[in-house]
Amino acid sequence: MVYSVSDTVSSGIAQIFYGGGNNATLILTATGSKASDAFLNVSKAIGEQLSTLSSNVCVTDAGANKYLFNINKSSDNLEYVEPKSSLTRFWETYNLYILLGILILILLSFLYVRSRVQRSQEQYND
C-alpha cells in the first residue's frame, strides 16, 4: 500500500506522470465506501479530456463532481522535496568552509616540509 486515506465521501484521483522519452504513466486511485463508482467517474473524467490533455490531475467523487488541474514541476505552487540525510545537509551548508580548511592545511603542510628540507640542507652543507 502506497498511501491510505480515510474519507466520508468516495473520491477518485487520476494522475498522469511523464517520464523519459515522453512516456506517460497514469495512476488511478479510488477511496471510500463507493470506491467502484468513484473509480469509474475518475476514469471517465480523465478520458474525456485526453484529446486536449489540458490537465494532468483529476479529482472526482462518486457523484458528477470533477476537478481538473494542470500541475507541472515548474509551477510555483508545487515544491518537490527530496529527502536528504543529515550528512548531505551538513555538506551543503559547510562545504566551502571544509574545503577552505583542507586547502589551508595543505598549504601549512607544504610550508612545514619546505622549512624542514631547508634546515636539513643547511645542516648538510655545514
PAKOL-168431 format. One record per residue (C-alpha): y, z, x; residue number from 1. Coordinates in nm, 3 decimals, m for minus. Example, Ala and Ser with C-alpha at 12.3 -4.5 7.8 and 13.67 -1.06 7.14 Angstrom:
BEGIN
NODE_m0.450_0.780_1.230_1;
NODE_m0.106_0.714_1.367_2;
//
This chain:
BEGIN
NODE_0.000_0.000_0.000_1;
NODE_0.334_m0.106_0.145_2;
NODE_0.553_0.099_m0.087_3;
NODE_0.532_0.294_m0.410_4;
NODE_0.790_0.304_m0.691_5;
NODE_0.789_0.526_m0.996_6;
NODE_0.995_0.399_m1.289_7;
NODE_1.011_0.427_m1.666_8;
NODE_1.083_0.057_m1.720_9;
NODE_0.838_m0.202_m1.596_10;
NODE_1.008_m0.421_m1.340_11;
NODE_0.917_m0.713_m1.121_12;
NODE_1.062_m0.814_m0.785_13;
NODE_1.028_m1.152_m0.615_14;
NODE_1.147_m1.208_m0.258_15;
NODE_1.147_m1.529_m0.056_16;
NODE_1.147_m1.499_0.323_17;
NODE_1.190_m1.788_0.566_18;
NODE_1.008_m1.775_0.896_19;
NODE_0.976_m2.001_1.196_20;
NODE_0.963_m2.372_1.126_21;
NODE_1.138_m2.314_0.793_22;
NODE_0.811_m2.188_0.637_23;
NODE_0.870_m1.985_0.322_24;
NODE_0.680_m1.674_0.210_25;
NODE_0.701_m1.549_m0.148_26;
NODE_0.627_m1.184_m0.229_27;
NODE_0.585_m1.080_m0.593_28;
NODE_0.571_m0.714_m0.697_29;
NODE_0.544_m0.553_m1.040_30;
NODE_0.557_m0.185_m1.134_31;
NODE_0.542_0.029_m1.444_32;
NODE_0.319_0.054_m1.750_33;
NODE_0.370_m0.314_m1.845_34;
NODE_0.324_m0.449_m1.495_35;
NODE_0.149_m0.766_m1.612_36;
NODE_0.448_m0.861_m1.833_37;
NODE_0.692_m0.785_m1.552_38;
NODE_0.482_m0.986_m1.308_39;
NODE_0.475_m1.283_m1.544_40;
NODE_0.853_m1.263_m1.605_41;
NODE_0.940_m1.244_m1.237_42;
NODE_0.715_m1.540_m1.155_43;
NODE_0.876_m1.745_m1.434_44;
NODE_1.229_m1.643_m1.331_45;
NODE_1.182_m1.735_m0.966_46;
NODE_1.002_m2.056_m1.068_47;
NODE_1.286_m2.167_m1.297_48;
NODE_1.535_m2.178_m1.012_49;
NODE_1.307_m2.333_m0.747_50;
NODE_1.469_m2.676_m0.785_51;
NODE_1.807_m2.539_m0.678_52;
NODE_1.678_m2.238_m0.479_53;
NODE_2.015_m2.071_m0.512_54;
NODE_1.873_m1.721_m0.467_55;
NODE_1.602_m1.552_m0.265_56;
NODE_1.562_m1.222_m0.454_57;
NODE_1.484_m1.185_m0.824_58;
NODE_1.455_m0.861_m1.023_59;
NODE_1.326_m0.867_m1.382_60;
NODE_1.194_m0.626_m1.641_61;
NODE_0.919_m0.659_m1.898_62;
NODE_1.180_m0.798_m2.139_63;
NODE_1.401_m1.101_m2.087_64;
NODE_1.644_m0.950_m1.837_65;
NODE_1.658_m1.112_m1.495_66;
NODE_1.888_m1.072_m1.198_67;
NODE_1.900_m1.325_m0.915_68;
NODE_2.053_m1.254_m0.575_69;
NODE_2.113_m1.462_m0.266_70;
NODE_2.084_m1.225_0.027_71;
NODE_2.100_m1.364_0.382_72;
NODE_2.080_m1.198_0.723_73;
NODE_2.443_m1.295_0.783_74;
NODE_2.551_m1.118_0.464_75;
NODE_2.795_m0.830_0.511_76;
NODE_2.622_m0.610_0.256_77;
NODE_2.293_m0.600_0.445_78;
NODE_2.201_m0.421_0.761_79;
NODE_1.868_m0.493_0.924_80;
NODE_1.777_m0.178_1.110_81;
NODE_1.513_m0.189_1.376_82;
NODE_1.365_0.148_1.464_83;
NODE_1.445_0.238_1.822_84;
NODE_1.283_0.502_2.035_85;
NODE_1.490_0.780_2.185_86;
NODE_1.437_0.627_2.530_87;
NODE_1.576_0.292_2.411_88;
NODE_1.882_0.459_2.256_89;
NODE_1.936_0.660_2.576_90;
NODE_1.912_0.343_2.789_91;
NODE_2.154_0.150_2.566_92;
NODE_2.404_0.436_2.587_93;
NODE_2.387_0.522_2.956_94;
NODE_2.251_0.211_3.133_95;
NODE_2.578_0.132_3.314_96;
NODE_2.608_0.487_3.447_97;
NODE_2.246_0.489_3.561_98;
NODE_2.282_0.153_3.737_99;
NODE_2.607_0.264_3.899_100;
NODE_2.436_0.584_4.020_101;
NODE_2.148_0.384_4.167_102;
NODE_2.393_0.149_4.341_103;
NODE_2.580_0.446_4.493_104;
NODE_2.251_0.599_4.613_105;
NODE_2.153_0.269_4.777_106;
NODE_2.494_0.246_4.947_107;
NODE_2.474_0.606_5.072_108;
NODE_2.118_0.549_5.197_109;
NODE_2.232_0.239_5.384_110;
NODE_2.522_0.427_5.546_111;
NODE_2.292_0.718_5.644_112;
NODE_2.032_0.490_5.802_113;
NODE_2.305_0.295_5.979_114;
NODE_2.456_0.614_6.127_115;
NODE_2.110_0.731_6.243_116;
NODE_2.044_0.393_6.407_117;
NODE_2.382_0.403_6.585_118;
NODE_2.319_0.758_6.703_119;
NODE_1.974_0.659_6.826_120;
NODE_2.118_0.359_7.014_121;
NODE_2.383_0.580_7.175_122;
NODE_2.115_0.825_7.290_123;
NODE_1.903_0.539_7.423_124;
NODE_2.198_0.387_7.614_125;
NODE_2.283_0.723_7.773_126;
//
